[in-house]
């Protein structure tokens, strides 16, 4: 966590949390093979860095919200 002082106020900037594949699968409550399959197909947001996949928790939350909205429409 970083703190930046700007005109008598302190603004706290939190670094983004990138989830490892195992953490993302647990967060989404899906298996690892499904996670990799969905990520490769572009169904869920993720980024491959070298041989590892990383997932933004915020992006996954937004994706989940969109899935719920689609189901309710």
PQR file with spaces between the fields and no chain letter, atoms N, CA, C, O and H, PARSE charges and radii, in Angstrom:
ATOM       1  N    UNK     1       0.855   -1.162    0.000 -0.4000 1.5000
ATOM       2  CA   UNK     1       0.000    0.000    0.000 -0.0000 2.0000
ATOM       3  C    UNK     1       0.902    1.226    0.000  0.5500 1.7000
ATOM       4  O    UNK     1       1.916    1.257    0.698 -0.5500 1.4000
ATOM       5  N    UNK     2       0.542    2.216   -0.766 -0.4000 1.5000
ATOM       6  CA   UNK     2       1.320    3.428   -0.873 -0.0000 2.0000
ATOM       7  C    UNK     2       0.478    4.606   -0.404  0.5500 1.7000
ATOM       8  O    UNK     2      -0.739    4.623   -0.587 -0.5500 1.4000
ATOM       9  H    UNK     2      -0.281    2.192   -1.333  0.4000 1.0000
ATOM      10  N    UNK     3       1.129    5.581    0.195 -0.4000 1.5000
ATOM      11  CA   UNK     3       0.434    6.795    0.610 -0.0000 2.0000
ATOM      12  C    UNK     3       1.061    7.972   -0.119  0.5500 1.7000
ATOM      13  O    UNK     3       2.284    8.089   -0.194 -0.5500 1.4000
ATOM      14  H    UNK     3       2.118    5.568    0.344  0.4000 1.0000
ATOM      15  N    UNK     4       0.226    8.831   -0.648 -0.4000 1.5000
ATOM      16  CA   UNK     4       0.685   10.001   -1.366 -0.0000 2.0000
ATOM      17  C    UNK     4       0.067   11.217   -0.705  0.5500 1.7000
ATOM      18  O    UNK     4      -1.146   11.271   -0.504 -0.5500 1.4000
ATOM      19  H    UNK     4      -0.768    8.736   -0.587  0.4000 1.0000
ATOM      20  N    UNK     5       0.896   12.193   -0.367 -0.4000 1.5000
ATOM      21  CA   UNK     5       0.372   13.402    0.253 -0.0000 2.0000
ATOM      22  C    UNK     5       0.080   14.422   -0.839  0.5500 1.7000
ATOM      23  O    UNK     5       0.952   14.753   -1.642 -0.5500 1.4000
ATOM      24  H    UNK     5       1.882   12.149   -0.530  0.4000 1.0000
ATOM      25  N    UNK     6      -1.139   14.910   -0.861 -0.4000 1.5000
ATOM      26  CA   UNK     6      -1.550   15.891   -1.863 -0.0000 2.0000
ATOM      27  C    UNK     6      -2.376   16.966   -1.178  0.5500 1.7000
ATOM      28  O    UNK     6      -3.466   16.693   -0.676 -0.5500 1.4000
ATOM      29  H    UNK     6      -1.847   14.641   -0.209  0.4000 1.0000
ATOM      30  N    UNK     7      -1.871   18.158   -1.158 -0.4000 1.5000
ATOM      31  CA   UNK     7      -2.553   19.319   -0.590 -0.0000 2.0000
ATOM      32  C    UNK     7      -3.252   19.018    0.733  0.5500 1.7000
ATOM      33  O    UNK     7      -4.479   19.059    0.824 -0.5500 1.4000
ATOM      34  H    UNK     7      -0.985   18.380   -1.566  0.4000 1.0000
ATOM      35  N    UNK     8      -2.467   18.720    1.737 -0.4000 1.5000
ATOM      36  CA   UNK     8      -2.942   18.486    3.100 -0.0000 2.0000
ATOM      37  C    UNK     8      -3.859   17.278    3.256  0.5500 1.7000
ATOM      38  O    UNK     8      -4.477   17.116    4.308 -0.5500 1.4000
ATOM      39  H    UNK     8      -1.470   18.686    1.663  0.4000 1.0000
ATOM      40  N    UNK     9      -3.962   16.433    2.246 -0.4000 1.5000
ATOM      41  CA   UNK     9      -4.746   15.205    2.358 -0.0000 2.0000
ATOM      42  C    UNK     9      -3.837   14.032    2.031  0.5500 1.7000
ATOM      43  O    UNK     9      -2.914   14.144    1.224 -0.5500 1.4000
ATOM      44  H    UNK     9      -3.459   16.564    1.391  0.4000 1.0000
ATOM      45  N    UNK    10      -4.113   12.929    2.661 -0.4000 1.5000
ATOM      46  CA   UNK    10      -3.373   11.717    2.345 -0.0000 2.0000
ATOM      47  C    UNK    10      -4.290   10.816    1.536  0.5500 1.7000
ATOM      48  O    UNK    10      -5.392   10.475    1.967 -0.5500 1.4000
ATOM      49  H    UNK    10      -4.863   12.839    3.316  0.4000 1.0000
ATOM      50  N    UNK    11      -3.825   10.444    0.378 -0.4000 1.5000
ATOM      51  CA   UNK    11      -4.572    9.558   -0.505 -0.0000 2.0000
ATOM      52  C    UNK    11      -3.883    8.204   -0.463  0.5500 1.7000
ATOM      53  O    UNK    11      -2.687    8.096   -0.735 -0.5500 1.4000
ATOM      54  H    UNK    11      -2.930   10.721    0.029  0.4000 1.0000
ATOM      55  N    UNK    12      -4.639    7.184   -0.124 -0.4000 1.5000
ATOM      56  CA   UNK    12      -4.076    5.840   -0.053 -0.0000 2.0000
ATOM      57  C    UNK    12      -4.323    5.143   -1.383  0.5500 1.7000
ATOM      58  O    UNK    12      -5.457    5.056   -1.856 -0.5500 1.4000
ATOM      59  H    UNK    12      -5.610    7.272    0.097  0.4000 1.0000
ATOM      60  N    UNK    13      -3.249    4.651   -1.973 -0.4000 1.5000
ATOM      61  CA   UNK    13      -3.331    3.935   -3.240 -0.0000 2.0000
ATOM      62  C    UNK    13      -2.995    2.479   -2.971  0.5500 1.7000
ATOM      63  O    UNK    13      -1.904    2.157   -2.499 -0.5500 1.4000
ATOM      64  H    UNK    13      -2.328    4.721   -1.589  0.4000 1.0000
ATOM      65  N    UNK    14      -3.943    1.604   -3.277 -0.4000 1.5000
ATOM      66  CA   UNK    14      -3.721    0.179   -3.057 -0.0000 2.0000
ATOM      67  C    UNK    14      -3.306   -0.472   -4.367  0.5500 1.7000
ATOM      68  O    UNK    14      -3.969   -0.298   -5.389 -0.5500 1.4000
ATOM      69  H    UNK    14      -4.828    1.866   -3.660  0.4000 1.0000
ATOM      70  N    UNK    15      -2.222   -1.213   -4.339 -0.4000 1.5000
ATOM      71  CA   UNK    15      -1.837   -1.906   -5.569 -0.0000 2.0000
ATOM      72  C    UNK    15      -2.876   -2.955   -5.944  0.5500 1.7000
ATOM      73  O    UNK    15      -3.505   -3.555   -5.072 -0.5500 1.4000
ATOM      74  H    UNK    15      -1.683   -1.355   -3.509  0.4000 1.0000
ATOM      75  N    UNK    16      -3.050   -3.172   -7.223 -0.4000 1.5000
ATOM      76  CA   UNK    16      -4.013   -4.174   -7.679 -0.0000 2.0000
ATOM      77  C    UNK    16      -3.535   -5.557   -7.286  0.5500 1.7000
ATOM      78  O    UNK    16      -2.341   -5.855   -7.314 -0.5500 1.4000
ATOM      79  H    UNK    16      -2.539   -2.685   -7.932  0.4000 1.0000
ATOM      80  N    UNK    17      -4.478   -6.381   -6.925 -0.4000 1.5000
ATOM      81  CA   UNK    17      -4.173   -7.748   -6.521 -0.0000 2.0000
ATOM      82  C    UNK    17      -4.389   -8.661   -7.713  0.5500 1.7000
ATOM      83  O    UNK    17      -5.506   -8.796   -8.214 -0.5500 1.4000
ATOM      84  H    UNK    17      -5.448   -6.139   -6.903  0.4000 1.0000
ATOM      85  N    UNK    18      -3.319   -9.280   -8.160 -0.4000 1.5000
ATOM      86  CA   UNK    18      -3.425  -10.265   -9.235 -0.0000 2.0000
ATOM      87  C    UNK    18      -3.505  -11.639   -8.594  0.5500 1.7000
ATOM      88  O    UNK    18      -2.636  -12.027   -7.814 -0.5500 1.4000
ATOM      89  H    UNK    18      -2.412   -9.170   -7.754  0.4000 1.0000
ATOM      90  N    UNK    19      -4.558  -12.369   -8.934 -0.4000 1.5000
ATOM      91  CA   UNK    19      -4.742  -13.700   -8.380 -0.0000 2.0000
ATOM      92  C    UNK    19      -4.018  -14.723   -9.232  0.5500 1.7000
ATOM      93  O    UNK    19      -4.002  -14.626  -10.459 -0.5500 1.4000
ATOM      94  H    UNK    19      -5.265  -12.054   -9.568  0.4000 1.0000
ATOM      95  N    UNK    20      -3.422  -15.699   -8.579 -0.4000 1.5000
ATOM      96  CA   UNK    20      -2.864  -16.844   -9.290 -0.0000 2.0000
ATOM      97  C    UNK    20      -4.034  -17.705   -9.741  0.5500 1.7000
ATOM      98  O    UNK    20      -5.157  -17.535   -9.266 -0.5500 1.4000
ATOM      99  H    UNK    20      -3.435  -15.778   -7.582  0.4000 1.0000
ATOM     100  N    UNK    21      -3.770  -18.625  -10.655 -0.4000 1.5000
ATOM     101  CA   UNK    21      -4.833  -19.464  -11.206 -0.0000 2.0000
ATOM     102  C    UNK    21      -5.578  -20.215  -10.111  0.5500 1.7000
ATOM     103  O    UNK    21      -6.806  -20.295  -10.143 -0.5500 1.4000
ATOM     104  H    UNK    21      -2.858  -18.763  -11.040  0.4000 1.0000
ATOM     105  N    UNK    22      -4.861  -20.760   -9.154 -0.4000 1.5000
ATOM     106  CA   UNK    22      -5.505  -21.509   -8.072 -0.0000 2.0000
ATOM     107  C    UNK    22      -6.451  -20.624   -7.275  0.5500 1.7000
ATOM     108  O    UNK    22      -7.548  -21.046   -6.910 -0.5500 1.4000
ATOM     109  H    UNK    22      -3.864  -20.695   -9.128  0.4000 1.0000
ATOM     110  N    UNK    23      -6.019  -19.387   -7.004 -0.4000 1.5000
ATOM     111  CA   UNK    23      -6.849  -18.448   -6.248 -0.0000 2.0000
ATOM     112  C    UNK    23      -8.083  -18.041   -7.054  0.5500 1.7000
ATOM     113  O    UNK    23      -9.179  -17.922   -6.505 -0.5500 1.4000
ATOM     114  H    UNK    23      -5.127  -19.044   -7.300  0.4000 1.0000
ATOM     115  N    UNK    24      -7.900  -17.829   -8.355 -0.4000 1.5000
ATOM     116  CA   UNK    24      -9.024  -17.446   -9.210 -0.0000 2.0000
ATOM     117  C    UNK    24     -10.048  -18.571   -9.299  0.5500 1.7000
ATOM     118  O    UNK    24     -11.253  -18.323   -9.244 -0.5500 1.4000
ATOM     119  H    UNK    24      -7.010  -17.926   -8.801  0.4000 1.0000
ATOM     120  N    UNK    25      -9.573  -19.804   -9.435 -0.4000 1.5000
ATOM     121  CA   UNK    25     -10.489  -20.949   -9.504 -0.0000 2.0000
ATOM     122  C    UNK    25     -11.283  -21.072   -8.211  0.5500 1.7000
ATOM     123  O    UNK    25     -12.487  -21.332   -8.236 -0.5500 1.4000
ATOM     124  H    UNK    25      -8.594  -20.006   -9.479  0.4000 1.0000
ATOM     125  N    UNK    26     -10.613  -20.887   -7.093 -0.4000 1.5000
ATOM     126  CA   UNK    26     -11.303  -20.951   -5.801 -0.0000 2.0000
ATOM     127  C    UNK    26     -12.317  -19.815   -5.681  0.5500 1.7000
ATOM     128  O    UNK    26     -13.441  -20.027   -5.225 -0.5500 1.4000
ATOM     129  H    UNK    26      -9.635  -20.677   -7.072  0.4000 1.0000
ATOM     130  N    UNK    27     -11.922  -18.617   -6.090 -0.4000 1.5000
ATOM     131  CA   UNK    27     -12.808  -17.458   -6.023 -0.0000 2.0000
ATOM     132  C    UNK    27     -14.066  -17.684   -6.867  0.5500 1.7000
ATOM     133  O    UNK    27     -15.169  -17.330   -6.452 -0.5500 1.4000
ATOM     134  H    UNK    27     -11.009  -18.444   -6.461  0.4000 1.0000
ATOM     135  N    UNK    28     -13.894  -18.273   -8.051 -0.4000 1.5000
ATOM     136  CA   UNK    28     -15.023  -18.515   -8.954 -0.0000 2.0000
ATOM     137  C    UNK    28     -15.748  -19.815   -8.648  0.5500 1.7000
ATOM     138  O    UNK    28     -16.816  -20.082   -9.200 -0.5500 1.4000
ATOM     139  H    UNK    28     -12.997  -18.561   -8.388  0.4000 1.0000
ATOM     140  N    UNK    29     -15.174  -20.615   -7.775 -0.4000 1.5000
ATOM     141  CA   UNK    29     -15.734  -21.915   -7.400 -0.0000 2.0000
ATOM     142  C    UNK    29     -15.868  -22.833   -8.621  0.5500 1.7000
ATOM     143  O    UNK    29     -16.904  -23.457   -8.851 -0.5500 1.4000
ATOM     144  H    UNK    29     -14.307  -20.398   -7.326  0.4000 1.0000
ATOM     145  N    UNK    30     -14.769  -22.886   -9.397 -0.4000 1.5000
ATOM     146  CA   UNK    30     -14.710  -23.781  -10.550 -0.0000 2.0000
ATOM     147  C    UNK    30     -13.401  -24.554  -10.494  0.5500 1.7000
ATOM     148  O    UNK    30     -12.489  -24.186   -9.753 -0.5500 1.4000
ATOM     149  H    UNK    30     -13.928  -22.379   -9.211  0.4000 1.0000
ATOM     150  N    UNK    31     -13.308  -25.604  -11.259 -0.4000 1.5000
ATOM     151  CA   UNK    31     -12.097  -26.404  -11.313 -0.0000 2.0000
ATOM     152  C    UNK    31     -11.012  -25.724  -12.135  0.5500 1.7000
ATOM     153  O    UNK    31     -11.279  -24.813  -12.918 -0.5500 1.4000
ATOM     154  H    UNK    31     -14.049  -25.903  -11.860  0.4000 1.0000
ATOM     155  N    UNK    32      -9.794  -26.183  -11.939 -0.4000 1.5000
ATOM     156  CA   UNK    32      -8.658  -25.601  -12.645 -0.0000 2.0000
ATOM     157  C    UNK    32      -8.767  -25.796  -14.158  0.5500 1.7000
ATOM     158  O    UNK    32      -8.466  -24.878  -14.922 -0.5500 1.4000
ATOM     159  H    UNK    32      -9.577  -26.923  -11.303  0.4000 1.0000
ATOM     160  N    UNK    33      -9.192  -26.973  -14.593 -0.4000 1.5000
ATOM     161  CA   UNK    33      -9.278  -27.209  -16.041 -0.0000 2.0000
ATOM     162  C    UNK    33     -10.319  -26.288  -16.675  0.5500 1.7000
ATOM     163  O    UNK    33     -10.117  -25.799  -17.787 -0.5500 1.4000
ATOM     164  H    UNK    33      -9.437  -27.718  -13.973  0.4000 1.0000
ATOM     165  N    UNK    34     -11.424  -26.048  -15.980 -0.4000 1.5000
ATOM     166  CA   UNK    34     -12.441  -25.113  -16.489 -0.0000 2.0000
ATOM     167  C    UNK    34     -11.886  -23.697  -16.538  0.5500 1.7000
ATOM     168  O    UNK    34     -12.111  -22.974  -17.508 -0.5500 1.4000
ATOM     169  H    UNK    34     -11.587  -26.445  -15.077  0.4000 1.0000
ATOM     170  N    UNK    35     -11.170  -23.302  -15.505 -0.4000 1.5000
ATOM     171  CA   UNK    35     -10.576  -21.964  -15.461 -0.0000 2.0000
ATOM     172  C    UNK    35      -9.656  -21.755  -16.658  0.5500 1.7000
ATOM     173  O    UNK    35      -9.767  -20.749  -17.359 -0.5500 1.4000
ATOM     174  H    UNK    35     -10.988  -23.890  -14.717  0.4000 1.0000
ATOM     175  N    UNK    36      -8.747  -22.699  -16.897 -0.4000 1.5000
ATOM     176  CA   UNK    36      -7.818  -22.572  -18.019 -0.0000 2.0000
ATOM     177  C    UNK    36      -8.555  -22.570  -19.356  0.5500 1.7000
ATOM     178  O    UNK    36      -8.216  -21.792  -20.248 -0.5500 1.4000
ATOM     179  H    UNK    36      -8.657  -23.517  -16.328  0.4000 1.0000
ATOM     180  N    UNK    37      -9.543  -23.417  -19.499 -0.4000 1.5000
ATOM     181  CA   UNK    37     -10.307  -23.494  -20.744 -0.0000 2.0000
ATOM     182  C    UNK    37     -11.033  -22.171  -21.005  0.5500 1.7000
ATOM     183  O    UNK    37     -10.995  -21.649  -22.119 -0.5500 1.4000
ATOM     184  H    UNK    37      -9.818  -24.049  -18.774  0.4000 1.0000
ATOM     185  N    UNK    38     -11.689  -21.634  -19.980 -0.4000 1.5000
ATOM     186  CA   UNK    38     -12.411  -20.364  -20.132 -0.0000 2.0000
ATOM     187  C    UNK    38     -11.452  -19.205  -20.406  0.5500 1.7000
ATOM     188  O    UNK    38     -11.752  -18.324  -21.212 -0.5500 1.4000
ATOM     189  H    UNK    38     -11.720  -22.058  -19.075  0.4000 1.0000
ATOM     190  N    UNK    39     -10.306  -19.207  -19.738 -0.4000 1.5000
ATOM     191  CA   UNK    39      -9.334  -18.125  -19.933 -0.0000 2.0000
ATOM     192  C    UNK    39      -8.759  -18.176  -21.352  0.5500 1.7000
ATOM     193  O    UNK    39      -8.655  -17.142  -22.012 -0.5500 1.4000
ATOM     194  H    UNK    39     -10.062  -19.922  -19.083  0.4000 1.0000
ATOM     195  N    UNK    40      -8.388  -19.366  -21.823 -0.4000 1.5000
ATOM     196  CA   UNK    40      -7.849  -19.502  -23.184 -0.0000 2.0000
ATOM     197  C    UNK    40      -8.869  -19.074  -24.234  0.5500 1.7000
ATOM     198  O    UNK    40      -8.506  -18.494  -25.258 -0.5500 1.4000
ATOM     199  H    UNK    40      -8.472  -20.206  -21.286  0.4000 1.0000
ATOM     200  N    UNK    41     -10.134  -19.357  -23.981 -0.4000 1.5000
ATOM     201  CA   UNK    41     -11.199  -19.009  -24.929 -0.0000 2.0000
ATOM     202  C    UNK    41     -11.622  -17.545  -24.819  0.5500 1.7000
ATOM     203  O    UNK    41     -12.409  -17.069  -25.636 -0.5500 1.4000
ATOM     204  H    UNK    41     -10.429  -19.827  -23.150  0.4000 1.0000
ATOM     205  N    UNK    42     -11.108  -16.826  -23.818 -0.4000 1.5000
ATOM     206  CA   UNK    42     -11.482  -15.428  -23.630 -0.0000 2.0000
ATOM     207  C    UNK    42     -12.830  -15.251  -22.963  0.5500 1.7000
ATOM     208  O    UNK    42     -13.404  -14.162  -22.992 -0.5500 1.4000
ATOM     209  H    UNK    42     -10.469  -17.213  -23.154  0.4000 1.0000
ATOM     210  N    UNK    43     -13.342  -16.320  -22.358 -0.4000 1.5000
ATOM     211  CA   UNK    43     -14.643  -16.249  -21.689 -0.0000 2.0000
ATOM     212  C    UNK    43     -14.531  -15.493  -20.371  0.5500 1.7000
ATOM     213  O    UNK    43     -15.406  -14.698  -20.030 -0.5500 1.4000
ATOM     214  H    UNK    43     -12.876  -17.204  -22.334  0.4000 1.0000
ATOM     215  N    UNK    44     -13.465  -15.740  -19.639 -0.4000 1.5000
ATOM     216  CA   UNK    44     -13.219  -14.989  -18.406 -0.0000 2.0000
ATOM     217  C    UNK    44     -11.980  -14.126  -18.600  0.5500 1.7000
ATOM     218  O    UNK    44     -11.080  -14.497  -19.353 -0.5500 1.4000
ATOM     219  H    UNK    44     -12.753  -16.386  -19.916  0.4000 1.0000
ATOM     220  N    UNK    45     -11.925  -12.974  -17.927 -0.4000 1.5000
ATOM     221  CA   UNK    45     -10.776  -12.088  -18.091 -0.0000 2.0000
ATOM     222  C    UNK    45      -9.547  -12.636  -17.378  0.5500 1.7000
ATOM     223  O    UNK    45      -9.599  -12.976  -16.196 -0.5500 1.4000
ATOM     224  H    UNK    45     -12.656  -12.672  -17.315  0.4000 1.0000
ATOM     225  N    UNK    46      -8.467  -12.714  -18.095 -0.4000 1.5000
ATOM     226  CA   UNK    46      -7.208  -13.168  -17.517 -0.0000 2.0000
ATOM     227  C    UNK    46      -6.080  -12.848  -18.472  0.5500 1.7000
ATOM     228  O    UNK    46      -6.308  -12.507  -19.633 -0.5500 1.4000
ATOM     229  H    UNK    46      -8.425  -12.438  -19.055  0.4000 1.0000
ATOM     230  N    UNK    47      -4.868  -12.961  -17.976 -0.4000 1.5000
ATOM     231  CA   UNK    47      -3.707  -12.644  -18.796 -0.0000 2.0000
ATOM     232  C    UNK    47      -2.631  -13.685  -18.537  0.5500 1.7000
ATOM     233  O    UNK    47      -2.336  -14.020  -17.390 -0.5500 1.4000
ATOM     234  H    UNK    47      -4.683  -13.239  -17.033  0.4000 1.0000
ATOM     235  N    UNK    48      -2.057  -14.184  -19.602 -0.4000 1.5000
ATOM     236  CA   UNK    48      -0.980  -15.153  -19.471 -0.0000 2.0000
ATOM     237  C    UNK    48       0.338  -14.398  -19.441  0.5500 1.7000
ATOM     238  O    UNK    48       0.647  -13.623  -20.346 -0.5500 1.4000
ATOM     239  H    UNK    48      -2.297  -13.912  -20.534  0.4000 1.0000
ATOM     240  N    UNK    49       1.102  -14.631  -18.398 -0.4000 1.5000
ATOM     241  CA   UNK    49       2.407  -13.999  -18.241 -0.0000 2.0000
ATOM     242  C    UNK    49       3.428  -15.124  -18.206  0.5500 1.7000
ATOM     243  O    UNK    49       3.535  -15.850  -17.218 -0.5500 1.4000
ATOM     244  H    UNK    49       0.850  -15.261  -17.663  0.4000 1.0000
ATOM     245  N    UNK    50       4.169  -15.260  -19.283 -0.4000 1.5000
ATOM     246  CA   UNK    50       5.067  -16.405  -19.402 -0.0000 2.0000
ATOM     247  C    UNK    50       4.226  -17.662  -19.509  0.5500 1.7000
ATOM     248  O    UNK    50       3.392  -17.789  -20.405 -0.5500 1.4000
ATOM     249  H    UNK    50       4.082  -14.670  -20.086  0.4000 1.0000
ATOM     250  N    UNK    51       4.448  -18.581  -18.600 -0.4000 1.5000
ATOM     251  CA   UNK    51       3.649  -19.812  -18.607 -0.0000 2.0000
ATOM     252  C    UNK    51       2.539  -19.786  -17.565  0.5500 1.7000
ATOM     253  O    UNK    51       1.795  -20.757  -17.425 -0.5500 1.4000
ATOM     254  H    UNK    51       5.126  -18.479  -17.872  0.4000 1.0000
ATOM     255  N    UNK    52       2.422  -18.680  -16.833 -0.4000 1.5000
ATOM     256  CA   UNK    52       1.439  -18.574  -15.752 -0.0000 2.0000
ATOM     257  C    UNK    52       0.283  -17.654  -16.138  0.5500 1.7000
ATOM     258  O    UNK    52       0.460  -16.677  -16.865 -0.5500 1.4000
ATOM     259  H    UNK    52       3.026  -17.891  -16.947  0.4000 1.0000
ATOM     260  N    UNK    53      -0.894  -17.989  -15.637 -0.4000 1.5000
ATOM     261  CA   UNK    53      -2.065  -17.138  -15.806 -0.0000 2.0000
ATOM     262  C    UNK    53      -2.233  -16.277  -14.562  0.5500 1.7000
ATOM     263  O    UNK    53      -2.003  -16.740  -13.445 -0.5500 1.4000
ATOM     264  H    UNK    53      -1.038  -18.783  -15.046  0.4000 1.0000
ATOM     265  N    UNK    54      -2.638  -15.014  -14.756 -0.4000 1.5000
ATOM     266  CA   UNK    54      -2.955  -14.109  -13.661 -0.0000 2.0000
ATOM     267  C    UNK    54      -4.329  -13.508  -13.940  0.5500 1.7000
ATOM     268  O    UNK    54      -4.717  -13.288  -15.087 -0.5500 1.4000
ATOM     269  H    UNK    54      -2.825  -14.637  -15.664  0.4000 1.0000
ATOM     270  N    UNK    55      -5.050  -13.249  -12.848 -0.4000 1.5000
ATOM     271  CA   UNK    55      -6.421  -12.772  -12.949 -0.0000 2.0000
ATOM     272  C    UNK    55      -6.619  -11.612  -11.988  0.5500 1.7000
ATOM     273  O    UNK    55      -6.222  -11.685  -10.826 -0.5500 1.4000
ATOM     274  H    UNK    55      -4.735  -13.427  -11.916  0.4000 1.0000
ATOM     275  N    UNK    56      -7.233  -10.544  -12.475 -0.4000 1.5000
ATOM     276  CA   UNK    56      -7.573   -9.404  -11.633 -0.0000 2.0000
ATOM     277  C    UNK    56      -8.846   -9.741  -10.866  0.5500 1.7000
ATOM     278  O    UNK    56      -9.859  -10.110  -11.461 -0.5500 1.4000
ATOM     279  H    UNK    56      -7.556  -10.484  -13.419  0.4000 1.0000
ATOM     280  N    UNK    57      -8.790   -9.612   -9.551 -0.4000 1.5000
ATOM     281  CA   UNK    57      -9.980   -9.905   -8.747 -0.0000 2.0000
ATOM     282  C    UNK    57     -11.114   -8.955   -9.117  0.5500 1.7000
ATOM     283  O    UNK    57     -12.271   -9.368   -9.200 -0.5500 1.4000
ATOM     284  H    UNK    57      -7.968   -9.312   -9.068  0.4000 1.0000
ATOM     285  N    UNK    58     -10.790   -7.696   -9.337 -0.4000 1.5000
ATOM     286  CA   UNK    58     -11.811   -6.715   -9.718 -0.0000 2.0000
ATOM     287  C    UNK    58     -12.450   -7.094  -11.055  0.5500 1.7000
ATOM     288  O    UNK    58     -13.670   -7.022  -11.200 -0.5500 1.4000
ATOM     289  H    UNK    58      -9.851   -7.360   -9.269  0.4000 1.0000
ATOM     290  N    UNK    59     -11.639   -7.496  -12.027 -0.4000 1.5000
ATOM     291  CA   UNK    59     -12.176   -7.896  -13.335 -0.0000 2.0000
ATOM     292  C    UNK    59     -13.056   -9.137  -13.209  0.5500 1.7000
ATOM     293  O    UNK    59     -14.084   -9.239  -13.877 -0.5500 1.4000
ATOM     294  H    UNK    59     -10.648   -7.555  -11.909  0.4000 1.0000
ATOM     295  N    UNK    60     -12.657  -10.078  -12.357 -0.4000 1.5000
ATOM     296  CA   UNK    60     -13.471  -11.278  -12.151 -0.0000 2.0000
ATOM     297  C    UNK    60     -14.795  -10.937  -11.482  0.5500 1.7000
ATOM     298  O    UNK    60     -15.831  -11.505  -11.826 -0.5500 1.4000
ATOM     299  H    UNK    60     -11.821   -9.995  -11.814  0.4000 1.0000
ATOM     300  N    UNK    61     -14.762  -10.007  -10.522 -0.4000 1.5000
ATOM     301  CA   UNK    61     -16.003   -9.583   -9.865 -0.0000 2.0000
ATOM     302  C    UNK    61     -16.949   -8.936  -10.871  0.5500 1.7000
ATOM     303  O    UNK    61     -18.150   -9.208  -10.860 -0.5500 1.4000
ATOM     304  H    UNK    61     -13.920   -9.546  -10.243  0.4000 1.0000
ATOM     305  N    UNK    62     -16.412   -8.080  -11.741 -0.4000 1.5000
ATOM     306  CA   UNK    62     -17.242   -7.433  -12.768 -0.0000 2.0000
ATOM     307  C    UNK    62     -17.800   -8.466  -13.737  0.5500 1.7000
ATOM     308  O    UNK    62     -18.957   -8.378  -14.148 -0.5500 1.4000
ATOM     309  H    UNK    62     -15.437   -7.859  -11.750  0.4000 1.0000
ATOM     310  N    UNK    63     -16.970   -9.449  -14.101 -0.4000 1.5000
ATOM     311  CA   UNK    63     -17.425  -10.509  -15.004 -0.0000 2.0000
ATOM     312  C    UNK    63     -18.561  -11.305  -14.364  0.5500 1.7000
ATOM     313  O    UNK    63     -19.558  -11.605  -15.021 -0.5500 1.4000
ATOM     314  H    UNK    63     -16.030   -9.520  -13.767  0.4000 1.0000
ATOM     315  N    UNK    64     -18.411  -11.647  -13.084 -0.4000 1.5000
ATOM     316  CA   UNK    64     -19.466  -12.379  -12.379 -0.0000 2.0000
ATOM     317  C    UNK    64     -20.760  -11.575  -12.339  0.5500 1.7000
ATOM     318  O    UNK    64     -21.840  -12.115  -12.576 -0.5500 1.4000
ATOM     319  H    UNK    64     -17.601  -11.404  -12.551  0.4000 1.0000
ATOM     320  N    UNK    65     -20.647  -10.279  -12.039 -0.4000 1.5000
ATOM     321  CA   UNK    65     -21.833   -9.414  -12.015 -0.0000 2.0000
ATOM     322  C    UNK    65     -22.536   -9.417  -13.371  0.5500 1.7000
ATOM     323  O    UNK    65     -23.764   -9.474  -13.437 -0.5500 1.4000
ATOM     324  H    UNK    65     -19.769   -9.840  -11.847  0.4000 1.0000
ATOM     325  N    UNK    66     -21.761   -9.357  -14.448 -0.4000 1.5000
ATOM     326  CA   UNK    66     -22.341   -9.362  -15.793 -0.0000 2.0000
ATOM     327  C    UNK    66     -23.037  -10.689  -16.079  0.5500 1.7000
ATOM     328  O    UNK    66     -24.073  -10.710  -16.743 -0.5500 1.4000
ATOM     329  H    UNK    66     -20.763   -9.311  -14.395  0.4000 1.0000
ATOM     330  N    UNK    67     -22.484  -11.791  -15.589 -0.4000 1.5000
ATOM     331  CA   UNK    67     -23.098  -13.101  -15.804 -0.0000 2.0000
ATOM     332  C    UNK    67     -24.442  -13.183  -15.090  0.5500 1.7000
ATOM     333  O    UNK    67     -25.408  -13.720  -15.632 -0.5500 1.4000
ATOM     334  H    UNK    67     -21.642  -11.774  -15.049  0.4000 1.0000
ATOM     335  N    UNK    68     -24.499  -12.653  -13.881 -0.4000 1.5000
ATOM     336  CA   UNK    68     -25.747  -12.664  -13.110 -0.0000 2.0000
ATOM     337  C    UNK    68     -26.796  -11.809  -13.811  0.5500 1.7000
ATOM     338  O    UNK    68     -27.963  -12.196  -13.882 -0.5500 1.4000
ATOM     339  H    UNK    68     -23.714  -12.216  -13.441  0.4000 1.0000
ATOM     340  N    UNK    69     -26.390  -10.643  -14.332 -0.4000 1.5000
ATOM     341  CA   UNK    69     -27.327   -9.766  -15.036 -0.0000 2.0000
ATOM     342  C    UNK    69     -27.869  -10.442  -16.283  0.5500 1.7000
ATOM     343  O    UNK    69     -29.058  -10.326  -16.580 -0.5500 1.4000
ATOM     344  H    UNK    69     -25.443  -10.329  -14.274  0.4000 1.0000
ATOM     345  N    UNK    70     -27.003  -11.158  -17.028 -0.4000 1.5000
ATOM     346  CA   UNK    70     -27.455  -11.860  -18.234 -0.0000 2.0000
ATOM     347  C    UNK    70     -28.478  -12.932  -17.889  0.5500 1.7000
ATOM     348  O    UNK    70     -29.463  -13.108  -18.606 -0.5500 1.4000
ATOM     349  H    UNK    70     -26.037  -11.253  -16.787  0.4000 1.0000
ATOM     350  N    UNK    71     -28.249  -13.647  -16.797 -0.4000 1.5000
ATOM     351  CA   UNK    71     -29.171  -14.703  -16.386 -0.0000 2.0000
ATOM     352  C    UNK    71     -30.519  -14.136  -15.968  0.5500 1.7000
ATOM     353  O    UNK    71     -31.553  -14.778  -16.159 -0.5500 1.4000
ATOM     354  H    UNK    71     -27.448  -13.504  -16.214  0.4000 1.0000
ATOM     355  N    UNK    72     -30.511  -12.934  -15.398 -0.4000 1.5000
ATOM     356  CA   UNK    72     -31.749  -12.323  -14.916 -0.0000 2.0000
ATOM     357  C    UNK    72     -32.527  -11.615  -16.020  0.5500 1.7000
ATOM     358  O    UNK    72     -33.698  -11.284  -15.835 -0.5500 1.4000
ATOM     359  H    UNK    72     -29.672  -12.413  -15.243  0.4000 1.0000
ATOM     360  N    UNK    73     -31.896  -11.382  -17.155 -0.4000 1.5000
ATOM     361  CA   UNK    73     -32.588  -10.691  -18.265 -0.0000 2.0000
ATOM     362  C    UNK    73     -33.408  -11.648  -19.086  0.5500 1.7000
ATOM     363  O    UNK    73     -34.051  -11.238  -20.053 -0.5500 1.4000
ATOM     364  H    UNK    73     -30.945  -11.650  -17.305  0.4000 1.0000
